[in-house]
């Protein structure tokens, strides 16, 4: 649900009643992951998607029913060889969907937090006793929470701890806890959706390739910074779409700024006086991606300089150099696409090979951004 928080927050601020269908689990090849949502308001307006069109009509009807009777429901949609006219997924996967009418202050508060970029987690009972289904808890990074899941007094505290752990990792997923808290009592499945600030992409080197990469990074949802020691090149005029321009030696900026396990570092300078001190530091940091531009000769020379500077073989193995996937790219835009494709492949566990002729799954299991 938090993936469409901006639109839903506007609905909540306008006082519109609505119901939300959220994917809580998937099996096999399914187009959307847990947390994907479709919302329907009392006028029949709809936003979002849970299956790319396969089951939207049936889920739309479920949302309207939830608005009428005020009840939460969980439904499964899959593929049936026996009934060609059944509502299901043409891709052959299975999804479980939680449909809930939005009532009370907890969900709107979670939507407001997500829409404003504040970190928060929304934990909802996705499987359990009918009277508890859809109950929600809003959890902050300090483990403070709003709302209640009902039932045993320990249930909320246990749920808040589990949700806070997923929030810290920036992940959305399900956890199973006991109805009486911890692992005691009947099992309950919680869907925990997290809202975290966008991941960072830091592009070192204010050049034409960087301008194209900024645009692609923004498209993928990164908060993008361009850093270069040369003030004549590092200007907002040349990079109007970037979130931040920094005029500083790259390694000094990297020492001073905050990065995390979702950060992508793209080194486009291919100049030893910038690259070596920067990469020496970057390869020791727990970031998702470190890539460096240059020819194969530049790559070999840079690797030797890094070894001479004390970089280990294990650290060098993290370096994506020459940067990007082999797309035959020549223009700045094509090169930016090849870099972005490699970042996505690293993040999702993709091989970078063509899907045609391959026998590996198209939709892999969700990985954390740690690596991204």
MARVO-207761 format. One record per residue (C-alpha): residue number from 1; residue in three letters; y, x, z. Coordinates in nm, 4 decimals. Last residue first. Layout:
# MARVO-207761
[NUM,'ALA',[Y,X,Z]]
...
# end
This chain:
# MARVO-207761
[372,'UNK',[-0.2934,2.1003,-0.4110]]
[371,'UNK',[-0.6095,2.3384,-0.2265]]
[370,'UNK',[-0.4525,2.2182,0.0773]]
[369,'UNK',[-0.3425,1.9056,-0.1004]]
[368,'UNK',[-0.6441,1.7311,0.0476]]
[367,'UNK',[-0.9265,1.6344,-0.1790]]
[366,'UNK',[-1.0243,1.2885,-0.3016]]
[365,'UNK',[-1.3697,1.2640,-0.4645]]
[364,'UNK',[-1.3830,1.3254,-0.8381]]
[363,'UNK',[-1.2953,1.0769,-1.1069]]
[362,'UNK',[-1.4165,1.1898,-1.4518]]
[361,'UNK',[-1.7594,1.2905,-1.3201]]
[360,'UNK',[-1.9217,1.5915,-1.4982]]
[359,'UNK',[-2.1215,1.5384,-1.8159]]
[358,'UNK',[-1.8891,1.7115,-2.0646]]
[357,'UNK',[-1.8889,1.6453,-2.4398]]
[356,'UNK',[-1.5404,1.4941,-2.4342]]
[355,'UNK',[-1.3773,1.5595,-2.0970]]
[354,'UNK',[-1.2236,1.8849,-2.2227]]
[353,'UNK',[-1.2351,2.1726,-1.9718]]
[352,'UNK',[-0.9716,2.2273,-1.7018]]
[351,'UNK',[-1.2502,2.2467,-1.4426]]
[350,'UNK',[-1.1058,1.9869,-1.2067]]
[349,'UNK',[-1.1131,2.0169,-0.8280]]
[348,'UNK',[-0.8300,1.7692,-0.7782]]
[347,'UNK',[-0.5660,2.0099,-0.6483]]
[346,'UNK',[-0.6697,2.3067,-0.8610]]
[345,'UNK',[-0.6848,2.0852,-1.1705]]
[344,'UNK',[-0.3438,1.9349,-1.0885]]
[343,'UNK',[-0.1847,2.2793,-1.0520]]
[342,'UNK',[-0.3531,2.3939,-1.3741]]
[341,'UNK',[-0.2216,2.0918,-1.5635]]
[340,'UNK',[0.1292,2.1567,-1.4309]]
[339,'UNK',[0.1185,2.5118,-1.5619]]
[338,'UNK',[-0.0091,2.3999,-1.9047]]
[337,'UNK',[0.2581,2.1267,-1.9210]]
[336,'UNK',[0.5316,2.3759,-1.8365]]
[335,'UNK',[0.4050,2.5971,-2.1181]]
[334,'UNK',[0.4191,2.3070,-2.3626]]
[333,'UNK',[0.7753,2.2288,-2.2550]]
[332,'UNK',[0.8860,2.5922,-2.2755]]
[331,'UNK',[0.7388,2.6132,-2.6278]]
[330,'UNK',[0.4281,2.8159,-2.7120]]
[329,'UNK',[0.1244,2.6539,-2.5501]]
[328,'UNK',[-0.2229,2.7246,-2.6919]]
[327,'UNK',[-0.3538,2.4968,-2.4191]]
[326,'UNK',[-0.5131,2.7752,-2.2153]]
[325,'UNK',[-0.4311,2.6661,-1.8609]]
[324,'UNK',[-0.1347,2.7975,-1.6638]]
[323,'UNK',[-0.0082,3.1280,-1.5231]]
[322,'UNK',[-0.1361,3.4620,-1.6478]]
[321,'UNK',[-0.2109,3.4871,-1.3652]]
[320,'UNK',[-0.3221,3.2287,-1.1107]]
[319,'UNK',[-0.3248,3.4418,-0.7957]]
[318,'UNK',[-0.5763,3.3439,-0.5278]]
[317,'UNK',[-0.8156,3.6252,-0.6287]]
[316,'UNK',[-0.5364,3.8732,-0.5538]]
[315,'UNK',[-0.5557,3.7808,-0.1862]]
[314,'UNK',[-0.9282,3.8511,-0.1754]]
[313,'UNK',[-0.8740,4.1779,-0.3621]]
[312,'UNK',[-0.6277,4.2856,-0.0929]]
[311,'UNK',[-0.2520,4.3341,-0.1389]]
[310,'UNK',[-0.1430,4.6681,0.0062]]
[309,'UNK',[0.1554,4.7566,-0.2150]]
[308,'UNK',[-0.0648,4.9739,-0.4381]]
[307,'UNK',[-0.2854,4.6695,-0.4906]]
[306,'UNK',[0.0244,4.4701,-0.5876]]
[305,'UNK',[0.1330,4.7371,-0.8348]]
[304,'UNK',[-0.2162,4.7331,-0.9844]]
[303,'UNK',[-0.2052,4.3545,-1.0185]]
[302,'UNK',[0.1367,4.3726,-1.1803]]
[301,'UNK',[0.0187,4.6213,-1.4460]]
[300,'UNK',[-0.2851,4.4087,-1.5267]]
[299,'UNK',[-0.0776,4.0878,-1.5457]]
[298,'UNK',[0.1965,4.2475,-1.7543]]
[297,'UNK',[-0.0706,4.3634,-2.0013]]
[296,'UNK',[-0.2184,4.0118,-2.0011]]
[295,'UNK',[0.1285,3.8743,-2.0754]]
[294,'UNK',[0.3397,3.7276,-1.7988]]
[293,'UNK',[0.3928,3.4308,-1.5711]]
[292,'UNK',[0.2762,3.4164,-1.2085]]
[291,'UNK',[0.0969,3.1359,-1.0253]]
[290,'UNK',[0.0497,3.0687,-0.6550]]
[289,'UNK',[-0.0929,2.7310,-0.5557]]
[288,'UNK',[-0.1756,2.5298,-0.2449]]
[287,'UNK',[0.0088,2.7359,0.0147]]
[286,'UNK',[-0.1335,2.9075,0.3252]]
[285,'UNK',[0.0832,3.2216,0.2845]]
[284,'UNK',[-0.0597,3.5714,0.2351]]
[283,'UNK',[-0.0453,3.5517,-0.1445]]
[282,'UNK',[0.3230,3.4569,-0.1317]]
[281,'UNK',[0.4268,3.7696,0.0615]]
[280,'UNK',[0.2869,4.0297,-0.1787]]
[279,'UNK',[0.3801,3.7911,-0.4578]]
[278,'UNK',[0.7518,3.8104,-0.3757]]
[277,'UNK',[0.7634,4.1846,-0.3077]]
[276,'UNK',[0.5823,4.2508,-0.6393]]
[275,'UNK',[0.7459,3.9887,-0.8598]]
[274,'UNK',[1.1165,4.0601,-0.8154]]
[273,'UNK',[1.1323,4.4360,-0.8817]]
[272,'UNK',[0.8265,4.3992,-1.1033]]
[271,'UNK',[0.9946,4.1568,-1.3506]]
[270,'UNK',[0.7790,3.8698,-1.4770]]
[269,'UNK',[1.0436,3.6180,-1.3465]]
[268,'UNK',[0.8316,3.3035,-1.3857]]
[267,'UNK',[0.6741,3.2878,-1.0395]]
[266,'UNK',[0.5519,2.9345,-0.9656]]
[265,'UNK',[0.4822,2.8574,-0.5990]]
[264,'UNK',[0.3175,2.5191,-0.5321]]
[263,'UNK',[0.3376,2.3817,-0.1771]]
[262,'UNK',[0.0784,2.1357,-0.0423]]
[261,'UNK',[-0.0627,2.3609,0.2341]]
[260,'UNK',[0.2845,2.4208,0.3711]]
[259,'UNK',[0.6130,2.5949,0.2961]]
[258,'UNK',[0.9327,2.6315,0.4968]]
[257,'UNK',[1.2038,2.8730,0.3821]]
[256,'UNK',[1.3172,3.2076,0.5244]]
[255,'UNK',[1.0489,3.4485,0.3998]]
[254,'UNK',[1.0402,3.2717,0.0627]]
[253,'UNK',[1.4160,3.3190,0.0269]]
[252,'UNK',[1.3904,3.6882,0.1013]]
[251,'UNK',[1.1020,3.7275,-0.1434]]
[250,'UNK',[1.2991,3.5590,-0.4226]]
[249,'UNK',[1.6242,3.7561,-0.3852]]
[248,'UNK',[1.8841,3.4867,-0.3358]]
[247,'UNK',[2.0794,3.2250,-0.5285]]
[246,'UNK',[1.9094,2.8966,-0.4386]]
[245,'UNK',[1.9345,2.5783,-0.6457]]
[244,'UNK',[1.7948,2.2572,-0.4957]]
[243,'UNK',[1.6625,1.9196,-0.6068]]
[242,'UNK',[1.6273,2.0237,-0.9704]]
[241,'UNK',[1.7272,1.7818,-1.2460]]
[240,'UNK',[2.0593,1.9421,-1.3403]]
[239,'UNK',[1.9110,2.2876,-1.3953]]
[238,'UNK',[2.1516,2.4751,-1.6269]]
[237,'UNK',[2.4597,2.3025,-1.4853]]
[236,'UNK',[2.3201,2.3301,-1.1343]]
[235,'UNK',[2.3386,2.7059,-1.1671]]
[234,'UNK',[2.0931,2.9937,-1.1210]]
[233,'UNK',[2.1710,3.1924,-1.4358]]
[232,'UNK',[2.5081,3.3531,-1.3527]]
[231,'UNK',[2.4091,3.3674,-0.9867]]
[230,'UNK',[2.1269,3.6183,-1.0485]]
[229,'UNK',[1.8928,3.6410,-0.7473]]
[228,'UNK',[1.6932,3.3428,-0.8666]]
[227,'UNK',[1.5441,3.0398,-0.6898]]
[226,'UNK',[1.4794,2.6948,-0.8358]]
[225,'UNK',[1.3664,2.4288,-0.5881]]
[224,'UNK',[1.1648,2.1185,-0.6776]]
[223,'UNK',[1.0634,1.8288,-0.4539]]
[222,'UNK',[0.7415,1.7348,-0.6267]]
[221,'UNK',[0.6520,1.3883,-0.7557]]
[220,'UNK',[0.4598,1.4751,-1.0725]]
[219,'UNK',[0.7614,1.3839,-1.2887]]
[218,'UNK',[0.9802,1.6106,-1.0744]]
[217,'UNK',[0.7433,1.8993,-1.1420]]
[216,'UNK',[0.7457,1.8249,-1.5154]]
[215,'UNK',[1.1252,1.8340,-1.5290]]
[214,'UNK',[1.1460,2.1484,-1.3179]]
[213,'UNK',[0.8835,2.3133,-1.5390]]
[212,'UNK',[1.1012,2.2570,-1.8470]]
[211,'UNK',[1.4020,2.4177,-1.6790]]
[210,'UNK',[1.1847,2.7040,-1.5543]]
[209,'UNK',[1.0668,2.7839,-1.9065]]
[208,'UNK',[1.4339,2.8133,-2.0095]]
[207,'UNK',[1.5013,3.0676,-1.7335]]
[206,'UNK',[1.6118,3.0722,-1.3709]]
[205,'UNK',[1.3215,3.2696,-1.2193]]
[204,'UNK',[1.1250,3.1601,-0.9139]]
[203,'UNK',[1.0172,2.7956,-0.9221]]
[202,'UNK',[0.9423,2.6449,-0.5824]]
[201,'UNK',[0.7403,2.3224,-0.5905]]
[200,'UNK',[0.7406,2.1297,-0.2665]]
[199,'UNK',[0.5252,1.8364,-0.1658]]
[198,'UNK',[0.6934,1.4979,-0.1185]]
[197,'UNK',[0.7667,1.3906,0.2392]]
[196,'UNK',[0.4693,1.2198,0.4045]]
[195,'UNK',[0.3449,0.8617,0.4096]]
[194,'UNK',[-0.0123,0.8174,0.5249]]
[193,'UNK',[-0.2569,0.5342,0.4754]]
[192,'UNK',[-0.5371,0.4995,0.7300]]
[191,'UNK',[-0.8076,0.2454,0.6491]]
[190,'UNK',[-0.9991,0.1871,0.9704]]
[189,'UNK',[-1.3675,0.1006,0.9854]]
[188,'UNK',[-1.4860,-0.0543,1.3106]]
[187,'UNK',[-1.8176,0.0223,1.4772]]
[186,'UNK',[-1.9432,-0.2014,1.7622]]
[185,'UNK',[-1.8907,-0.0512,2.1055]]
[184,'UNK',[-1.8180,0.3077,2.2047]]
[183,'UNK',[-1.7432,0.5829,1.9524]]
[182,'UNK',[-1.3872,0.6579,2.0737]]
[181,'UNK',[-1.2318,0.3202,2.1535]]
[180,'UNK',[-1.3916,-0.0073,2.2598]]
[179,'UNK',[-1.4473,-0.1312,1.9031]]
[178,'UNK',[-1.5910,0.2109,1.8187]]
[177,'UNK',[-1.4427,0.4319,1.5507]]
[176,'UNK',[-1.5032,0.4833,1.1786]]
[175,'UNK',[-1.2419,0.6602,0.9690]]
[174,'UNK',[-1.1102,0.5789,0.6228]]
[173,'UNK',[-0.8755,0.7748,0.3995]]
[172,'UNK',[-0.5196,0.8763,0.3137]]
[171,'UNK',[-0.4257,1.2407,0.3638]]
[170,'UNK',[-0.1082,1.4301,0.4538]]
[169,'UNK',[-0.3044,1.6655,0.6827]]
[168,'UNK',[-0.0799,1.5833,0.9815]]
[167,'UNK',[-0.0984,1.2164,0.8882]]
[166,'UNK',[-0.4784,1.2292,0.8877]]
[165,'UNK',[-0.4748,1.3698,1.2423]]
[164,'UNK',[-0.2136,1.1129,1.3492]]
[163,'UNK',[-0.4358,0.8314,1.2219]]
[162,'UNK',[-0.7324,0.9490,1.4300]]
[161,'UNK',[-0.5203,0.9847,1.7445]]
[160,'UNK',[-0.3552,0.6447,1.6897]]
[159,'UNK',[-0.6946,0.4783,1.6393]]
[158,'UNK',[-0.8211,0.6222,1.9679]]
[157,'UNK',[-0.5103,0.5037,2.1516]]
[156,'UNK',[-0.5247,0.1576,1.9948]]
[155,'UNK',[-0.8930,0.1065,2.0765]]
[154,'UNK',[-0.8684,0.2196,2.4388]]
[153,'UNK',[-0.7311,-0.1198,2.5548]]
[152,'UNK',[-1.0355,-0.3030,2.4073]]
[151,'UNK',[-0.9744,-0.5792,2.1512]]
[150,'UNK',[-0.6570,-0.6047,1.9483]]
[149,'UNK',[-0.5444,-0.3652,1.6745]]
[148,'UNK',[-0.2027,-0.3352,1.8290]]
[147,'UNK',[0.1538,-0.2813,1.7133]]
[146,'UNK',[0.3670,0.0320,1.7292]]
[145,'UNK',[0.2507,0.3888,1.7834]]
[144,'UNK',[0.3539,0.7217,1.9350]]
[143,'UNK',[0.1172,0.9930,1.8119]]
[142,'UNK',[0.4034,1.2489,1.7778]]
[141,'UNK',[0.3701,1.2214,1.3965]]
[140,'UNK',[0.4281,0.8435,1.4149]]
[139,'UNK',[0.1581,0.5737,1.4000]]
[138,'UNK',[0.1997,0.2146,1.2811]]
[137,'UNK',[-0.0986,-0.0014,1.3833]]
[136,'UNK',[-0.2343,-0.2959,1.1853]]
[135,'UNK',[-0.4850,-0.5805,1.2203]]
[134,'UNK',[-0.6338,-0.6548,0.8757]]
[133,'UNK',[-0.9709,-0.7723,1.0045]]
[132,'UNK',[-0.9696,-0.8239,1.3817]]
[131,'UNK',[-1.0769,-1.1907,1.3927]]
[130,'UNK',[-1.3320,-1.1319,1.1182]]
[129,'UNK',[-1.5125,-0.8651,1.3201]]
[128,'UNK',[-1.5228,-0.5265,1.1449]]
[127,'UNK',[-1.4240,-0.3605,0.8205]]
[126,'UNK',[-1.0746,-0.2701,0.6978]]
[125,'UNK',[-0.8983,-0.2559,1.0333]]
[124,'UNK',[-0.5551,-0.1185,0.9468]]
[123,'UNK',[-0.3926,0.2163,1.0256]]
[122,'UNK',[-0.0461,0.2834,0.8811]]
[121,'UNK',[0.0670,0.6440,0.9111]]
[120,'UNK',[0.4225,0.7760,0.9273]]
[119,'UNK',[0.6352,1.0613,0.7940]]
[118,'UNK',[0.9906,0.9558,0.6958]]
[117,'UNK',[1.0668,0.9510,0.3230]]
[116,'UNK',[1.2964,0.6455,0.3364]]
[115,'UNK',[1.0575,0.4172,0.1468]]
[114,'UNK',[0.7639,0.5350,0.3594]]
[113,'UNK',[0.9429,0.4595,0.6865]]
[112,'UNK',[1.0613,0.1183,0.5634]]
[111,'UNK',[0.7109,0.0312,0.4456]]
[110,'UNK',[0.5639,0.1261,0.7832]]
[109,'UNK',[0.8227,-0.0907,0.9604]]
[108,'UNK',[0.7428,-0.3799,0.7246]]
[107,'UNK',[0.3713,-0.3380,0.8115]]
[106,'UNK',[0.4324,-0.3484,1.1875]]
[105,'UNK',[0.6936,-0.6277,1.2169]]
[104,'UNK',[0.4865,-0.9469,1.1940]]
[103,'UNK',[0.2907,-1.0972,0.9046]]
[102,'UNK',[0.1905,-0.9542,0.5684]]
[101,'UNK',[-0.1007,-1.1576,0.4315]]
[100,'UNK',[-0.4060,-0.9369,0.3963]]
[99,'UNK',[-0.6522,-0.8569,0.1184]]
[98,'UNK',[-0.8828,-0.5583,0.1751]]
[97,'UNK',[-1.0579,-0.4413,-0.1418]]
[96,'UNK',[-1.3919,-0.2642,-0.1761]]
[95,'UNK',[-1.4395,-0.0874,-0.5081]]
[94,'UNK',[-1.7505,-0.0206,-0.7170]]
[93,'UNK',[-1.7725,0.1878,-1.0327]]
[92,'UNK',[-1.9235,0.1136,-1.3751]]
[91,'UNK',[-1.6072,0.1803,-1.5773]]
[90,'UNK',[-1.5920,-0.1864,-1.6828]]
[89,'UNK',[-1.5161,-0.2821,-1.3245]]
[88,'UNK',[-1.6038,-0.6372,-1.2302]]
[87,'UNK',[-1.5446,-1.0082,-1.2674]]
[86,'UNK',[-1.8704,-1.1531,-1.3987]]
[85,'UNK',[-1.8949,-1.2467,-1.7701]]
[84,'UNK',[-2.1633,-0.9910,-1.8629]]
[83,'UNK',[-2.3856,-1.1091,-1.5793]]
[82,'UNK',[-2.7069,-0.9086,-1.5479]]
[81,'UNK',[-2.5530,-0.5665,-1.6100]]
[80,'UNK',[-2.3126,-0.6209,-1.3183]]
[79,'UNK',[-2.0345,-0.3729,-1.2418]]
[78,'UNK',[-1.8577,-0.3807,-0.9081]]
[77,'UNK',[-1.5995,-0.5651,-0.7024]]
[76,'UNK',[-1.6319,-0.6009,-0.3260]]
[75,'UNK',[-1.4136,-0.8306,-0.1162]]
[74,'UNK',[-1.2548,-0.8055,0.2293]]
[73,'UNK',[-1.0539,-1.1002,0.3616]]
[72,'UNK',[-0.7447,-1.1519,0.5767]]
[71,'UNK',[-0.6441,-1.5087,0.6626]]
[70,'UNK',[-0.2992,-1.6717,0.6454]]
[69,'UNK',[-0.4380,-1.9804,0.4670]]
[68,'UNK',[-0.1880,-2.0118,0.1797]]
[67,'UNK',[-0.0680,-1.6521,0.1547]]
[66,'UNK',[-0.4274,-1.5289,0.1732]]
[65,'UNK',[-0.5206,-1.7655,-0.1115]]
[64,'UNK',[-0.2395,-1.6256,-0.3260]]
[63,'UNK',[-0.3629,-1.2733,-0.2556]]
[62,'UNK',[-0.7193,-1.3717,-0.3457]]
[61,'UNK',[-0.5976,-1.5197,-0.6759]]
[60,'UNK',[-0.4215,-1.1912,-0.7630]]
[59,'UNK',[-0.7431,-1.0082,-0.6754]]
[58,'UNK',[-0.9343,-1.2146,-0.9319]]
[57,'UNK',[-0.6741,-1.1469,-1.2008]]
[56,'UNK',[-0.6432,-0.7768,-1.1173]]
[55,'UNK',[-1.0170,-0.7136,-1.1596]]
[54,'UNK',[-1.0325,-0.4909,-1.4693]]
[53,'UNK',[-0.6574,-0.4308,-1.5133]]
[52,'UNK',[-0.5994,-0.0681,-1.4122]]
[51,'UNK',[-0.8076,-0.1220,-1.1012]]
[50,'UNK',[-0.5822,-0.1578,-0.7975]]
[49,'UNK',[-0.2393,-0.2179,-0.9458]]
[48,'UNK',[0.1153,-0.2591,-0.8198]]
[47,'UNK',[0.3623,-0.5444,-0.8321]]
[46,'UNK',[0.3199,-0.9224,-0.8544]]
[45,'UNK',[0.5565,-1.2217,-0.8590]]
[44,'UNK',[0.3824,-1.5519,-0.7797]]
[43,'UNK',[0.6805,-1.7072,-0.6007]]
[42,'UNK',[0.5093,-1.6631,-0.2632]]
[41,'UNK',[0.4728,-1.2878,-0.3161]]
[40,'UNK',[0.1839,-1.0879,-0.4649]]
[39,'UNK',[0.1029,-0.7239,-0.3903]]
[38,'UNK',[-0.1480,-0.4920,-0.5600]]
[37,'UNK',[-0.2460,-0.1721,-0.3840]]
[36,'UNK',[-0.3884,0.1786,-0.4150]]
[35,'UNK',[-0.4651,0.3105,-0.0646]]
[34,'UNK',[-0.8187,0.4229,-0.1457]]
[33,'UNK',[-0.8334,0.5655,-0.5002]]
[32,'UNK',[-0.7789,0.3999,-0.8374]]
[31,'UNK',[-0.9721,0.4132,-1.1669]]
[30,'UNK',[-1.3271,0.3906,-1.0272]]
[29,'UNK',[-1.6275,0.5990,-1.1365]]
[28,'UNK',[-1.8912,0.5850,-0.8652]]
[27,'UNK',[-1.8063,0.4256,-0.5337]]
[26,'UNK',[-1.4684,0.3361,-0.3940]]
[25,'UNK',[-1.3335,0.2402,-0.0527]]
[24,'UNK',[-1.0311,0.0664,0.1016]]
[23,'UNK',[-0.8440,-0.0473,-0.2111]]
[22,'UNK',[-0.5533,-0.2586,-0.0922]]
[21,'UNK',[-0.4659,-0.6207,-0.1687]]
[20,'UNK',[-0.1278,-0.7181,-0.0255]]
[19,'UNK',[0.0146,-1.0581,0.0600]]
[18,'UNK',[0.3776,-1.1622,0.0419]]
[17,'UNK',[0.6501,-1.3563,0.2171]]
[16,'UNK',[1.0020,-1.2630,0.1062]]
[15,'UNK',[1.2554,-1.1848,0.3782]]
[14,'UNK',[1.4809,-0.9877,0.1448]]
[13,'UNK',[1.4274,-0.6720,0.3514]]
[12,'UNK',[1.0501,-0.7244,0.3225]]
[11,'UNK',[1.0689,-0.7599,-0.0557]]
[10,'UNK',[1.2839,-0.4474,-0.0781]]
[9,'UNK',[1.0316,-0.2609,0.1356]]
[8,'UNK',[0.7591,-0.3785,-0.1001]]
[7,'UNK',[0.9343,-0.2200,-0.3984]]
[6,'UNK',[0.9899,0.1167,-0.2303]]
[5,'UNK',[0.6511,0.1128,-0.0545]]
[4,'UNK',[0.4431,0.0945,-0.3728]]
[3,'UNK',[0.2177,0.3926,-0.2859]]
[2,'UNK',[0.2404,0.2807,0.0782]]
[1,'UNK',[0.0000,0.0000,0.0000]]
# end
